[in-house]
Amino acid sequence: MSMRPTDINIAGAIDLSALRAPAAPPAGAAPASPNAHVLDVTEATFETEVLQRSLQVPVLIDFWAEWCGPCKQLSPVLEKLAEEGAGAWVLAKIDVDSNQALAGQLQIQSIPTVLLALGGRLIQGFTGALPERDLRAFLEQVLAAAEQAGLAGPGGVPAEDGPPPVPTDPDIVAAEDAMGEGDYAAAVAAYESLLVRKPNDPEAVAGKAWAGLLQRSGEADPEAVLTRAQAAPDDVAAQTAAADVEVLSERIDEAIARLVAYVRRSAGDERDAARLHLLGLFDALDPEDPRIVTGRRALSNALF
């Protein structure tokens, strides 16, 4: 599920000729984020905060809206990674509802969409909510591209690692293209095709599980799902849907605890459905994450 280097293609930069020179920031503009590496950007500040800043460090641009469920899944993870990056790159958040002209000029057709500003140019990033491990892989490529473009990053220290190898398996390429387009059903089908040829391939298992999670929950209203689960503690469908929402919100411990508790108090087909669902969530997440290791142990204890 790693991103391909072609996703960061400076030669394919977006045309900026339609963008006007910035006006002075209006009075009452949105306050800056408490995270120094996360910026709330408007049409008036785009030139300075994004394009000019990208001459020094890479700037990831997160196009979002308050009503967008997947945006609420992606943005907190990007903000956390920006804080971890400590200035190696900057996250610029643009509310498409408040900046419709800018979103139109940049041809933002769906959200969340992430673009990369590098050396004063805009480069296609990705569309849709990606898992944290794929975001980290994408950022490794961003920093490698910044080094190639002559941007040293914080402290003048260049990135040490180059971009990851380009995948050559056609099913992996098809799956990653589908994920980038938000076509999760097509991604699942591509990973399933790979698993026919390579049973238990770890990348295909993880990719299929994550694409399936997004297919199930990408358009869900998290609050409605959790409210339903609270009202129906014995409904396996309600509990598994709530666990999906919690995983996508990085509340992994809560998702695991929810389904382990359901396994403990249920029996028969419903118990097995919850068990299999939790195993699928484990497949979608980093197997080395301590929460997953602990969760597998808790599930085993609940079963035996």
Residue pairs with C-beta under 8 A, 6 or more apart in sequence:
1 131
1 133
1 134
1 137
1 175
1 176
1 179
1 203
1 206
1 207
1 210
2 134
2 137
2 164
2 167
3 126
3 134
3 137
3 138
3 141
3 164
3 176
4 166
4 167
4 173
4 176
5 141
5 163
5 164
5 166
6 166
7 124
7 125
7 126
7 138
7 141
7 180
8 116
8 118
8 123
8 125
8 141
8 142
8 145
8 163
9 123
9 124
10 118
10 119
10 121
10 123
10 145
10 149
12 123
12 124
13 121
13 122
13 123
14 106
14 107
14 115
14 121
14 122
14 123
14 124
16 51
16 121
16 122
18 105
19 46
19 47
19 102
19 105
21 47
22 43
22 44
22 45
22 46
22 47
22 48
23 44
24 44
25 42
25 44
25 45
26 42
26 44
29 42
29 44
29 45
30 40
30 42
31 40
32 39
32 40
33 39
33 40
33 79
33 93
35 79
35 82
35 83
36 87
37 82
37 83
37 85
37 86
37 87
37 89
37 90
37 91
38 79
38 82
38 83
38 90
38 91
38 93
39 49
39 90
39 91
39 92
39 93
40 93
40 95
41 49
41 50
41 61
41 92
41 93
41 94
42 94
42 98
42 99
42 102
43 99
43 101
43 102
46 94
46 102
49 59
49 92
50 59
50 61
50 92
50 117
51 117
51 120
51 122
52 120
53 59
53 90
53 117
54 117
54 118
54 119
54 120
54 121
55 119
55 120
55 151
56 151
57 87
57 88
57 89
57 90
57 146
57 151
57 153
57 154
58 88
58 89
58 90
58 116
58 117
58 118
58 142
58 143
58 145
58 146
58 151
59 89
59 90
59 91
59 92
59 116
59 117
59 118
60 78
60 82
60 89
60 90
60 91
60 92
60 114
60 115
60 116
60 117
60 125
60 142
61 92
61 94
61 114
61 115
61 116
61 117
61 122
61 125
62 71
62 74
62 75
62 78
62 91
62 92
62 93
62 94
62 112
62 114
63 94
63 96
63 103
63 106
63 108
63 111
63 112
63 113
63 114
63 115
64 71
64 74
64 75
64 93
64 94
64 95
64 96
64 111
64 112
65 71
65 95
65 96
65 97
65 111
66 95
66 97
68 111
68 112
69 218
69 219
69 220
69 221
69 222
70 111
70 112
70 128
70 129
70 214
70 218
70 219
71 111
71 112
71 129
72 222
72 249
73 129
73 248
73 249
74 112
74 114
74 128
74 129
74 130
75 93
75 112
76 249
76 250
77 132
77 135
77 250
78 91
78 114
78 135
79 91
80 250
81 91
81 132
81 135
81 136
81 139
82 89
82 90
82 91
85 139
86 154
87 153
87 154
88 143
88 153
88 154
89 139
89 142
89 143
89 146
89 153
92 117
94 102
94 103
96 103
96 108
96 111
106 115
106 122
110 127
110 128
110 182
112 127
112 128
112 129
113 125
113 126
113 127
114 125
114 126
114 127
115 122
115 123
115 124
115 125
116 122
116 123
116 124
116 125
116 142
116 145
117 123
118 142
118 145
118 146
118 149
118 151
119 149
119 150
119 151
125 138
126 138
126 180
127 180
127 181
127 182
128 179
128 180
128 181
128 182
128 214
128 218
129 214
129 218
129 248
130 138
130 179
131 210
131 284
131 285
132 250
132 286
133 286
137 164
140 159
140 161
140 163
140 164
141 163
141 164
143 153
143 159
143 161
144 159
144 161
144 162
144 163
145 163
146 153
146 159
147 153
147 158
147 159
152 158
153 159
167 173
167 176
169 194
171 190
171 191
171 193
171 194
171 197
171 204
172 190
172 194
172 203
172 204
172 207
174 186
174 190
174 193
175 186
175 187
175 190
175 191
175 194
175 207
175 211
176 187
178 184
178 186
178 187
178 190
178 211
179 187
179 207
179 211
182 218
184 211
184 212
184 214
184 215
184 218
185 215
187 207
187 208
187 211
188 208
188 211
188 212
188 215
191 204
191 205
191 207
191 208
191 211
192 208
194 201
194 204
195 201
195 204
195 205
195 208
198 204
205 283
206 283
206 284
208 283
209 280
209 281
209 283
209 284
210 284
212 280
212 284
213 244
213 247
213 248
213 280
213 281
213 284
214 248
216 241
216 244
217 225
217 241
217 244
217 245
217 248
220 241
220 244
220 245
222 245
222 248
222 249
225 238
225 241
225 242
225 244
225 245
226 242
226 245
226 246
228 235
228 238
228 241
228 242
229 235
229 238
229 239
229 241
229 242
229 258
231 238
232 238
232 239
233 239
234 266
236 262
236 266
236 270
236 273
236 274
239 258
239 259
239 262
239 274
240 259
240 273
240 274
240 277
242 255
242 258
243 255
243 256
243 258
243 259
243 277
243 278
243 281
244 255
244 281
246 252
246 254
246 255
246 258
247 255
247 281
247 284
247 285
252 285
252 289
252 291
252 292
252 295
253 291
255 281
256 278
256 281
256 291
256 294
256 295
256 298
256 299
257 298
259 274
259 275
259 277
259 278
259 281
259 299
260 278
260 295
260 298
260 299
260 302
261 302
262 271
262 274
263 271
263 274
263 275
263 278
263 299
263 302
263 303
264 302
266 274
275 299
275 303
278 295
278 299
279 299
282 292
282 295
282 296
285 291
285 292
286 292
287 293
